[in-house]
């Protein structure tokens, strides 16, 4: 298989800007593939009214403070902004960063922030995913230099929309997040370059099968789509110490530890066991591990994931 990549997503809640800046620069320095943050305007863990930064502003600031890492939102809330404006924003970020922008987008799910900010949340998940499909199709065309006019009866009303300049990248990557088998993965197959899912290796293997079916219907080669698994982790010499570090982070985020325990997350263990789990995701068809990190950002895990775990995974994939 091609090189297995590792990316980092820094939670934008409960952090200072200086912490986000320094951690982002460390991600760049350590050679990670992508640097992400959320697109939320209210905190999504613990007290929703605790501090949180706006995503597009953060990744644009990171673009000026980093050199090689690719930048995006995991993932943008489609409900927040007109997709034509989002295409312009992504294009601007691509120029600011010298061709390192990724347009992350998803259907959106957090009703509270929509209610407080007065943003239309739609009538259902299905309606928001229909909006997403229409939006991503338009953004894909706009960033390719096409002129877009919306069909009658859709969510949007573009009227001969074209943008200038076009992105630096010939095909600016679009990342879509979500496990939805019927609509989300269909939109991924039709338009996306990257997909982010979550779950245990067996579930990701099954989802890859669903994605392949959608790709066949869309006439796409699934190998064109970078598939990442969303993980949380703390790396230490013992599981007990890793659990203590995670508990301290959840205390900072005003979140009970029990509320974060899922079958696949968090992974709180040694470098060797982390590498073993990542190789299971490789076997399931994933091409990238996307590791989320709450504030205060765990620099030891960042260092050890890059310097200890990544070589173990590279050796393991070389043997397959």
C-alpha positions as CSV (number, residue, x, y, z in Angstrom):
1,X,0.0,0.0,0.0
2,X,1.0,3.6,-0.2
3,X,2.6,5.4,2.8
4,X,0.4,5.4,5.9
5,X,0.0,9.0,7.0
6,X,-0.7,10.5,10.5
7,X,-2.5,13.8,11.1
8,X,-3.3,15.8,14.2
9,X,-6.5,17.7,15.1
10,X,-6.2,20.2,17.9
11,X,-9.5,20.7,19.8
12,X,-10.3,24.4,19.7
13,X,-12.1,24.6,23.1
14,X,-10.5,25.2,26.5
15,X,-7.2,26.4,24.9
16,X,-5.4,29.7,24.7
17,X,-4.3,31.0,21.3
18,X,-0.6,30.7,22.4
19,X,-1.2,27.0,23.1
20,X,-2.8,26.4,19.7
21,X,-0.1,28.3,17.9
22,X,2.8,26.5,19.6
23,X,1.2,23.1,19.2
24,X,0.4,23.7,15.6
25,X,4.0,24.7,15.0
26,X,5.1,21.5,16.7
27,X,2.9,19.4,14.4
28,X,4.5,21.1,11.5
29,X,8.0,20.5,12.8
30,X,7.4,16.9,13.6
31,X,6.5,16.1,10.0
32,X,2.8,15.2,10.4
33,X,0.8,15.2,7.2
34,X,-2.2,17.4,8.1
35,X,-3.1,19.9,10.9
36,X,-6.8,20.3,11.7
37,X,-9.1,22.0,14.1
38,X,-12.9,22.0,14.6
39,X,-15.5,24.2,13.0
40,X,-17.6,24.9,16.1
41,X,-18.6,28.1,17.8
42,X,-19.7,26.5,21.0
43,X,-17.7,23.9,23.0
44,X,-18.9,20.4,22.2
45,X,-17.4,18.6,25.3
46,X,-18.4,19.6,28.8
47,X,-19.9,23.1,29.3
48,X,-20.8,24.5,25.9
49,X,-20.1,28.0,27.1
50,X,-16.5,27.5,27.9
51,X,-13.9,29.3,25.6
52,X,-13.6,28.1,22.0
53,X,-11.9,29.7,18.9
54,X,-13.4,30.0,15.4
55,X,-11.9,27.5,13.0
56,X,-11.3,29.3,9.7
57,X,-9.5,32.1,11.5
58,X,-7.3,29.6,13.3
59,X,-6.2,27.6,10.2
60,X,-5.4,30.9,8.3
61,X,-3.3,32.0,11.2
62,X,-1.5,28.6,11.2
63,X,-0.9,29.0,7.5
64,X,1.4,32.0,8.3
65,X,3.1,30.2,11.2
66,X,3.9,26.8,9.5
67,X,5.8,25.7,6.5
68,X,4.8,22.3,5.2
69,X,1.8,20.8,7.0
70,X,-1.5,20.8,5.1
71,X,-4.4,22.6,6.8
72,X,-8.1,22.1,7.2
73,X,-11.2,22.0,9.3
74,X,-12.4,18.7,10.7
75,X,-14.9,19.4,9.4
76,X,-16.5,22.6,8.3
77,X,-20.2,23.0,9.2
78,X,-22.0,23.3,5.9
79,X,-24.9,25.0,7.6
80,X,-22.7,27.9,8.8
81,X,-21.8,29.5,5.4
82,X,-22.8,29.9,1.8
83,X,-20.8,27.3,-0.2
84,X,-19.7,29.8,-2.7
85,X,-18.1,31.9,0.1
86,X,-16.5,28.7,1.5
87,X,-15.0,28.0,-1.9
88,X,-13.6,31.6,-1.9
89,X,-12.3,31.1,1.7
90,X,-10.6,27.8,0.9
91,X,-9.0,29.3,-2.2
92,X,-7.7,32.3,-0.3
93,X,-6.3,29.9,2.3
94,X,-4.6,27.9,-0.5
95,X,-2.8,31.1,-1.7
96,X,-1.9,32.2,1.9
97,X,-0.4,28.8,2.6
98,X,1.3,28.2,-0.7
99,X,-1.0,25.4,-1.8
100,X,-1.6,23.6,1.5
101,X,-5.4,24.1,2.0
102,X,-8.0,21.4,2.4
103,X,-11.7,22.1,2.3
104,X,-13.2,20.1,5.2
105,X,-17.0,19.9,5.2
106,X,-19.8,18.0,6.8
107,X,-23.5,18.2,7.4
108,X,-23.3,19.7,10.9
109,X,-24.9,18.2,14.0
110,X,-24.7,20.5,17.1
111,X,-28.1,22.1,17.4
112,X,-27.3,24.4,20.3
113,X,-24.8,26.5,18.4
114,X,-27.3,26.9,15.5
115,X,-30.0,28.0,17.9
116,X,-27.8,30.5,19.8
117,X,-26.4,32.0,16.6
118,X,-29.7,32.0,14.8
119,X,-28.5,29.6,12.0
120,X,-30.9,27.4,10.1
121,X,-30.4,23.8,11.4
122,X,-32.9,22.2,8.9
123,X,-35.7,19.8,9.7
124,X,-33.6,16.6,9.9
125,X,-30.3,15.0,9.5
126,X,-31.4,13.8,6.0
127,X,-32.2,17.3,4.9
128,X,-28.8,18.6,6.1
129,X,-27.1,15.8,4.2
130,X,-29.1,16.7,1.1
131,X,-27.8,20.3,1.5
132,X,-24.3,19.0,1.9
133,X,-24.4,17.0,-1.3
134,X,-25.7,20.0,-3.3
135,X,-23.1,22.2,-1.6
136,X,-20.1,20.0,-2.2
137,X,-21.0,19.5,-5.9
138,X,-21.1,23.2,-6.3
139,X,-17.8,23.9,-4.5
140,X,-16.1,21.1,-6.5
141,X,-17.2,22.8,-9.7
142,X,-16.5,26.4,-8.6
143,X,-12.9,25.6,-7.5
144,X,-12.3,23.8,-10.8
145,X,-13.0,27.1,-12.6
146,X,-16.6,26.3,-13.8
147,X,-19.5,28.7,-13.8
148,X,-22.2,27.4,-11.5
149,X,-26.0,28.1,-11.7
150,X,-28.2,26.3,-9.2
151,X,-31.0,24.1,-10.4
152,X,-34.6,25.1,-9.5
153,X,-35.8,23.8,-6.1
154,X,-32.5,23.3,-4.5
155,X,-31.1,24.8,-1.3
156,X,-28.9,27.3,-3.0
157,X,-29.4,29.9,-5.7
158,X,-26.1,30.5,-7.5
159,X,-26.5,32.6,-10.7
160,X,-23.5,32.1,-13.0
161,X,-21.1,32.0,-10.0
162,X,-17.4,31.9,-10.9
163,X,-14.4,32.8,-8.7
164,X,-11.0,34.3,-9.4
165,X,-8.3,33.5,-8.6
166,X,-8.6,29.8,-8.7
167,X,-6.8,27.7,-6.0
168,X,-3.0,27.2,-6.2
169,X,-3.6,23.4,-6.2
170,X,-5.0,22.0,-9.5
171,X,-7.5,20.1,-7.4
172,X,-7.9,21.5,-4.0
173,X,-8.8,18.5,-1.8
174,X,-12.2,18.2,-0.2
175,X,-12.5,16.3,3.0
176,X,-15.9,15.0,4.2
177,X,-16.5,13.5,7.6
178,X,-19.1,11.1,8.8
179,X,-20.1,7.4,8.8
180,X,-23.5,7.8,7.1
181,X,-23.8,4.8,4.7
182,X,-26.6,6.1,2.5
183,X,-26.0,9.8,2.0
184,X,-22.6,10.8,3.4
185,X,-20.6,8.1,1.8
186,X,-22.4,8.6,-1.5
187,X,-21.4,12.3,-1.4
188,X,-17.8,11.2,-0.6
189,X,-17.8,8.9,-3.6
190,X,-19.1,11.6,-5.9
191,X,-17.0,14.5,-4.9
192,X,-14.4,14.1,-2.1
193,X,-10.7,13.4,-2.1
194,X,-10.6,12.6,1.6
195,X,-13.0,10.9,4.1
196,X,-12.9,10.7,7.9
197,X,-14.7,8.0,9.7
198,X,-14.7,6.5,13.2
199,X,-15.1,3.2,14.9
200,X,-13.3,-0.1,15.6
201,X,-11.3,-1.6,12.7
202,X,-14.1,-4.0,11.8
203,X,-16.6,-1.2,11.4
204,X,-14.1,0.8,9.2
205,X,-13.6,-2.3,7.1
206,X,-17.3,-2.6,6.6
207,X,-17.7,1.1,5.8
208,X,-14.9,0.9,3.2
209,X,-17.0,-1.8,1.5
210,X,-20.0,0.6,1.4
211,X,-17.8,3.3,0.0
212,X,-16.5,1.0,-2.7
213,X,-20.1,0.4,-3.8
214,X,-20.9,4.1,-4.0
215,X,-17.6,4.7,-5.9
216,X,-18.7,2.0,-8.4
217,X,-22.0,3.8,-9.0
218,X,-20.2,7.1,-9.3
219,X,-17.5,5.8,-11.7
220,X,-14.8,6.6,-9.2
221,X,-11.7,4.6,-8.2
222,X,-11.9,4.3,-4.4
223,X,-8.1,4.5,-4.4
224,X,-8.4,8.2,-5.2
225,X,-9.9,8.8,-1.8
226,X,-7.7,9.1,1.3
227,X,-9.6,7.4,4.1
228,X,-8.8,8.4,7.7
229,X,-9.9,7.0,11.0
230,X,-10.6,9.4,13.9
231,X,-8.7,8.5,17.0
232,X,-8.0,10.0,20.5
233,X,-4.9,8.8,22.3
234,X,-2.3,9.3,25.0
235,X,1.0,7.5,24.7
236,X,3.0,6.7,27.9
237,X,5.1,3.8,29.2
238,X,2.1,2.5,31.1
239,X,-1.7,2.5,30.6
240,X,-2.2,3.8,34.1
241,X,-0.1,6.9,33.5
242,X,-1.8,7.4,30.1
243,X,-5.2,7.3,31.8
244,X,-4.1,9.9,34.4
245,X,-3.0,12.2,31.6
246,X,-6.3,11.8,29.8
247,X,-8.2,12.5,33.0
248,X,-6.3,15.7,33.6
249,X,-7.1,16.9,30.0
250,X,-10.8,16.1,30.5
251,X,-10.8,18.1,33.8
252,X,-9.4,21.1,31.8
253,X,-12.3,20.5,29.3
254,X,-14.9,20.3,32.0
255,X,-15.8,16.8,30.8
256,X,-16.3,13.7,32.9
257,X,-13.9,11.0,31.7
258,X,-16.8,8.5,31.5
259,X,-18.4,10.6,28.8
260,X,-15.4,10.1,26.5
261,X,-15.1,6.3,26.8
262,X,-16.1,4.7,23.5
263,X,-15.3,1.2,22.1
264,X,-12.7,2.7,19.7
265,X,-11.6,5.8,21.7
266,X,-9.6,6.9,23.6
267,X,-6.5,4.7,23.1
268,X,-4.5,5.2,26.3
269,X,-1.5,2.9,26.2
270,X,2.1,2.3,25.1
271,X,3.7,3.0,21.8
272,X,3.8,-0.7,20.8
273,X,0.1,-1.1,21.5
274,X,-0.8,2.0,19.6
275,X,1.2,0.8,16.6
276,X,-0.6,-2.6,16.8
277,X,-4.0,-0.8,16.7
278,X,-3.0,1.4,13.8
279,X,-1.9,-1.6,11.8
280,X,-5.4,-3.1,12.3
281,X,-6.8,0.1,10.7
282,X,-4.3,-0.3,7.8
283,X,-5.7,-3.8,7.3
284,X,-9.2,-2.4,7.4
285,X,-8.3,-0.1,4.5
286,X,-7.5,3.2,6.2
287,X,-4.7,5.3,4.7
288,X,-4.4,7.9,7.5
289,X,-4.7,8.0,11.3
290,X,-6.2,11.3,12.4
291,X,-5.5,11.8,16.0
292,X,-7.5,14.4,18.0
293,X,-5.9,16.1,20.9
294,X,-7.6,18.1,23.7
295,X,-6.0,21.1,25.5
296,X,-3.7,21.2,27.2
297,X,-2.0,19.7,24.2
298,X,0.0,16.6,25.1
299,X,3.5,17.3,23.7
300,X,4.9,13.9,24.9
301,X,2.2,12.1,22.8
302,X,2.9,14.3,19.8
303,X,6.7,13.5,20.1
304,X,6.3,9.8,20.7
305,X,3.7,9.3,18.0
306,X,6.0,10.8,15.5
307,X,9.3,9.3,16.7
308,X,8.3,5.9,18.1
309,X,4.9,4.9,16.8
310,X,5.3,6.0,13.2
311,X,8.5,3.9,12.5
312,X,6.7,0.8,14.0
313,X,3.8,1.3,11.7
314,X,6.0,1.9,8.7
315,X,7.9,-1.3,9.4
316,X,4.6,-3.2,9.8
317,X,3.1,-1.9,6.6
318,X,6.4,-2.8,4.7
319,X,5.8,-6.4,5.7
320,X,2.3,-6.6,4.4
